[in-house]
Amino acid sequence: MKVILRQDFEQLGNIGDIVDVKQGYARNYLIPKGIALIANNQNLNRLKEEQRQASFRKDRDRHNAEHLAEELGKVSLTASVKVGEEDKVFGAVTSQDIANLLKDKGHEVDKKKINLSEPIKALGIYDVPIKLHPDVEAKVKLWVVKE
């Protein structure tokens, strides 16, 4: 039985490939799980339309991420931390703290998108990378100062 793959499937192929599989495998696994459609003209047109819409959404998301990256590039954040002797920071500035500072400035960014290799534990000026999209990364300037 010939089927059209709706998503990448490691054992069979990539999106849009027409593959020949056993009828039971197609009817009992691939089609109910939404991995494949029966290969006919109607389903082929349906898949092309889904791919066109997915491409449109991907382009729109990238454009929105580029716009947000441009706005975030102009933002400068200040984190006030408690320090002890010799300017030793108590605690650390984490990605959650940076997300809260961005929220205060009017920018909603998920803390998981903020790429800190490790929490910031010293006073100074840092460029914090934020991964907004697989192809778009923004840098926010963070000033860590004592309270």
C-alpha positions in Angstrom: 0.0 0.0 0.0 1.4 3.4 -0.9 1.2 6.2 1.7 2.3 9.8 1.9 4.3 10.7 5.1 3.0 13.7 7.0 6.0 14.0 9.2 9.6 12.8 9.3 9.6 9.1 10.3 13.1 7.6 10.9 12.3 4.1 9.6 10.5 5.3 6.4 11.5 8.8 5.2 10.8 12.5 5.3 7.7 14.7 5.0 6.0 14.3 1.6 7.7 11.1 0.7 5.5 8.4 -0.9 6.5 5.1 0.5 5.2 1.5 0.0 4.4 -0.3 3.3 2.3 -3.3 4.2 -1.4 -2.6 4.4 -1.8 -3.6 8.1 1.1 -1.4 9.1 -0.5 1.6 7.3 -4.0 1.0 8.5 -3.2 0.0 12.1 -0.3 2.3 12.9 0.7 5.0 10.5 -2.7 6.4 9.6 -4.3 6.4 13.1 -1.2 8.1 14.6 -1.3 10.8 11.9 2.1 9.9 10.5 0.9 9.0 7.0 -2.1 9.4 4.6 -3.2 7.1 1.9 -1.5 8.1 -1.3 -4.1 9.7 -3.6 -4.5 13.1 -5.3 -6.7 14.6 -2.7 -4.3 13.7 0.2 -1.3 14.9 -1.9 -3.0 18.3 -2.4 -3.9 18.3 1.4 -0.3 17.7 2.3 1.0 20.4 0.0 -1.4 22.9 1.6 -0.3 21.8 5.1 3.3 22.3 4.1 2.6 25.8 2.6 0.8 26.8 5.8 3.7 25.5 8.0 6.2 27.4 5.9 4.1 30.6 6.3 3.9 30.1 10.1 7.7 29.4 10.3 8.4 32.6 8.3 6.0 34.6 10.5 7.6 33.3 13.7 11.1 34.1 12.4 10.0 37.6 11.5 8.5 38.2 14.9 11.6 36.8 16.6 13.8 39.2 14.5 11.6 42.1 15.5 11.8 41.2 19.2 15.6 40.7 18.9 15.9 44.2 17.6 13.9 45.6 20.5 15.8 43.5 23.1 19.1 44.7 21.7 18.3 48.2 22.9 17.3 47.0 26.4 19.7 47.4 29.3 18.8 45.7 32.6 20.1 46.3 36.1 20.1 43.6 38.8 20.8 44.8 42.3 22.3 42.1 44.5 23.4 41.9 48.1 27.2 41.7 48.5 29.5 40.9 51.4 33.0 41.7 52.1 35.3 42.2 49.0 32.1 42.6 46.8 31.3 38.9 47.1 27.7 38.3 45.8 25.3 36.5 48.0 23.3 34.1 45.8 23.3 34.6 42.0 21.5 36.2 39.2 19.6 33.4 37.3 17.7 33.2 34.1 14.5 33.5 36.1 15.7 36.8 37.6 16.6 38.1 34.1 13.2 37.0 32.8 11.5 39.0 35.6 13.6 42.0 34.8 12.6 41.8 31.2 9.0 41.4 32.2 9.3 44.6 34.2 10.5 46.4 31.1 7.5 45.1 29.1 9.1 42.1 27.3 7.7 38.6 27.9 10.6 36.1 27.5 10.5 32.5 28.7 13.3 31.8 31.1 14.2 28.6 29.1 15.2 30.8 26.2 17.8 32.7 28.2 21.1 31.0 27.6 23.2 31.3 30.7 25.9 28.7 30.9 25.8 29.2 34.7 24.3 31.7 37.1 26.0 35.1 37.4 27.9 35.3 40.7 29.9 38.4 40.3 29.4 42.2 39.9 29.9 43.5 36.4 28.5 44.0 33.0 27.3 41.0 31.0 25.9 40.3 27.5 23.2 37.7 28.1 22.2 35.7 25.0 18.5 34.9 24.4 17.6 32.3 21.9 14.3 33.5 20.4 14.1 31.2 17.4 16.4 28.5 16.0 17.9 31.1 13.7 17.6 34.3 15.8 19.5 35.2 19.0 19.3 38.5 20.9 21.8 39.9 23.3 20.7 41.9 26.4 23.1 44.0 28.4 22.9 43.2 32.1 24.5 45.3 34.8 25.0 43.5 38.1 25.4 46.1 40.8 25.4 46.1 44.6 22.3 47.1 46.5 
